[in-house]
Amino acid sequence: MRNGTTITEFILLGFPDIQGLQIPLFIVIFFIYILTLAGNGLIIAIVWVEPRLQIPMYFFLCNLSFLEIWYTTTVIPKLLETFVVARTAICIPCCLLQAFFHFFLGTTEFFILTVMSFDRYLAICKPLRYPTIMTTNLCLQLALSPWLVGFTIVFCQMLLLIQLSFCGNNVINHFYCDVGPILKAACSDTSILELLGLLATVLVIPGSLLFTMISYIYILSTILQIPSATGRQKTFSTCASHLTVVSLLYGAVLFMYLRPTTHSSFKINKVVSVLNTILTPLLNPFIYTIRNKEVKAALRKAMACPKTHHPQ
């Protein structure tokens, strides 16, 4: 046990080194947040109303867009508060709840992208068997599994976390409730939680990345066997958007985890974490829209004004 007064709230520092830039950053991030909600909401709406898009690939994309809406919502409102409030306090239950949803949704995102890579593998490598393999039942199971696995992994850790009492330093040098600083403020032994966190990180990030890489090795091998350049380009275009999103997500995460832990690198990691939390969810709908002819056609159809018939 550690000596000290029991704390009832945490203080989020956010970015204390940006004096004078708080209001411009507030406006920019608020605008990005609104665009993220609108972009991902539009993807869901388009897939919902356009029958041609109601296939497994776009069903999984809807799951990803739905997740991105809530992933940013768990963090950005409190981040915006750090720009306008000198002392951004958050109660301990609220902090633990934010940490739970942030890591639950973040974990689920890795598995959704893995499921999407498996779907692309089946569609490209086994096109004739794809309709019989990717049944409605399997599609629903694959869509639900990332949410269940992500929830289970994070909920098990959260059950232990909520039993801790806190009496250490209540200042969190971040813009959201990160688990590391929360554990440092705990009065009791946290070694089991730290071990579970390490195991979960190893299972989720390298595990999902390995499965995704194996899927793409088979996909690229199949594409290279297509005789015509046009055929290769057309086939690759069906997975190019997904590959771009995967590269952005894993690139940011591996950058943060593989760097040595120093004071300066932590500041850089905070910036990368902002980009990962704010920009990636914003870019996803644009990436899938710009590189996808079917989605662009559905958008044009939805935005087209109906012709008005004037009486003769």
N, C-alpha and C positions, 0 to 999 in steps of 0.2 A: 504494500500500500504506500501511496505517496502522500506526504503531508500537503495540506493546502485547503482552501475554501472550495466547497462544492460550487460549480458553475452552472448557470441555468441558460446561458446563451453563448453563441459563438459570434465573433466579429470577422466579417469578410473584408480583407484589405483591398481586393480588386487590383487596381494598378495605381499605386500611390505615386509613381514617378512621372505621371503625365499631367502635371499641373498646367492648367490653362487650356487643355484639350478635351476636358470632360464633356462640355456641351456639344462640340462638333462630333465627337465619338458617339455620344448618346444618339444624336440625330441619324448618323450613318448606320449604326447597329440596329436602331429601331426600324429604319427603312428596310434594311436587309431582312429583319425578322418578319415584317409584313409581307415582303416579296416571297420569303420561304413558305409562309402559310398559304399564300395565294397560289404559288407555283405547284406545291405538292397537293394542295386541295384540288387544283385544276386537273392534275394527272388522274386523281381518283375519280373526279366527276366525268372526265372524258372516257375513261375505261368503262365506267358504269353505264353510260348512255350509248356507247358505240358498240354494236354487236360484233363487229369484226375484231375488236380488241379484247373480247372476252375469251381469251385463251390463257393457258397457264403462265406464260412469260409475263403478261401484263397483270395477271392476278397477283403474282409475286411482287411486281413493281408497285402495285397498290399497297401491299403490305409494307414495302420499304418507304413509300411516301407517307403513309399513316404514321409509321414509326418516327420519321424525321420531324413531323409536325410536333409530336409530343416530346421528342428528344431535345429540340431547341427550346420548347416551352418550359421545360424543367429548369433551365439554366439562364436564358436571356433576360427574363424579367428582373431577376435578382442582380444580374450583371449591370443592367441599366440603372438599377437603384444605386450601385456603387459609384456611378458617375455624378449623381446629383445629391447624394446624402453623405455627409462627412463620416458618419459612424454607421456602417451598414450591419445591423445586428440581425441575427436569425436564431429563433429559439431552438433548443436542442432537438425536440421531436421533429420540428420542421426541417432542420439540418439533416437529420437521419433519413427523413422521408425523401428529401431532395437527392441525397447520396444513393438511396435505394433505386429510385426511378432513373437517375442518370446512368448508373452502372447496369441496371436491368435492361434498359433500352439500348445502351451501347453494346452490351454482350449479345443481345438479340440481333442487332444489325449485322454482326459478323456472320451469324448463322444464316440469316436471310440471304446474304450475298453468296454464301456457300451453296445454299439450296438453288439459287438462281444459276450458279455455275453448273450444277448438276443437271438442271433443266436444259441448259444450252448444250451440254455434253450429249444428252439423249437426243435432242432435236437435230444435231449436226452429225453425230457419229452413228446414230441408229434411226435415221429418218423414217424408214418403212415401218419399224416397230414402235415408233414414238406414240402414235395414237392409242395403241393397245397397252403400252406400259404406263403412260401418263394419263391414267383414268381420273375421273372426278374425285374418286375416293383418295387416290394417292396424292393428287394435287392438294386437297384439303389437309391431309396428314402432313405433307411437306411444309405447307404454309403455317400450320399450327405448331409444329415441332420446335422451331426456333424460339417462339414465345414461351413455350413450356420449359424448354431447357434453360433459356436465359433467366426466367423467373426462378426456377429451382436453384440454380447455381448461386444467384445473388441473395435469394431469400434465406437460404441456409446460413450464409454469413451474417445477414441482418439479424437473425434470431439471436446470435451471440452478441452482436454489436449493441442491440437495444438493452441488454442486461448490464452493460458497463455503466459505472458512475464516473463523472468527470470532475477533476479538481486541478488540472494543470493549466497550461497557457491556453486561453480561449480564443486567441487570435489565429485565424486561418489565412495564410499568405496565398490566397487564391481568389478566383471570382465565383467559385461554387464550393460546396461542401465536399472536399476530397477526403477519402478515407484515411490517407496517411496522417495529416494533421489531426484528424479526429482521434485516431489511436494514440497519438502523442499526448493528448489531453486526458487520457483515461487514467484512473487511479489504480486499476488492477492490471494483472498480467494479460498481455494481448498477443502472446507468442502463437497461440493456436489460430487466432484470427489472421495473423500475418502469414502463417503457413498456408492456411486455406486460400488466402488472397493470391499467394504465389502459385499455388496449384491451379487455381481458376484461370489466372493469366496465361499459364503455360498451356492449359487445355484449350482455351478459347482462341488466343491469337495465333500461335504457331500451328495448332491443330486445324483450325479452319483455313488458314493460309495454305497448309500442305494439301488439304483436300481440294481447294480451289486450283492450286497449281497443277495437281494431277489431272483434274478435269480439263484444264487448258492445254496440257501437253497432248492429250488425246485429241482435243479439238483442233489444235494447230497441225497435228500429224494428219488428220483427216482432210483438212483444208488444203494442205500441200499436195495431196494426192489428186485433187481436182484438176483436170487437164487444162481447162481454159482460165485465163486471167480474170475474165469477167465473172465466171462462176466462183472463183476463189474470193474475189472482192465482194460479191453479193452475199456469200456465206459468212465471210468474216464480219460484214456490216451488222449481222444479226446479234453479234456478241460484243461489238466494239464499245458500245455505251457501257455495258456492264463491266468490261475490262478497265475502262477509264475510271469508273467509280471505285472499283476494287483497288486500283493503283493509288488513287488519292487517299483512300482511307488507310490502307496498310502502310503507305509511304509515310504519312503523318505519325501513325502510332509507332512504327519501328524507329523513326527518327527520335521520338521522345524516349523510348525505352532503351535504345542502344547507346545513347550518349552518356558519358561519364557524369555523375551527379556532382555538380559544383554550383556555387551561388549564381554565377552568370548563366550556366546552362539551364538552371531552373527558370530564370526569367525568360529565356528563349522558349523553353517548354510551355510556359504559360501562354506566350504569343501563339505558338503552334496549336495549343489546345483551343484557343479562341477560334483560330482558322478552322480547326476540325469540327468545332461545335457549331460555328455560324456559317462558314462558307460552303462546306461540303453539303449540308442539307439544302442550301440555296442552289448550288450548282447541279445537284442530281436531276431535278426536273428539266433544266436547260440542256444538260448532256443528253438525256433520253429524248428530248424533243428535237434538238438540232440534228442528231445523228439517226433519227428514226423516221422514215418516210410515212409509215402507217400512222404514227402519232401526229405528225405534221398534217397529214390529210384529214384526220379526225378533228384536229383543232380548226383547220380552215373551214371544214363543214359546219362545225359548231358556231364559228364566228361569222359565217356568211349570213347576210341579211336576207330574209325571204323576199322574193320579188312581189311587188304590189301590183295587182291587176286593176287597171283603170277601166271603168265601163266605156264601151264604145259609144 
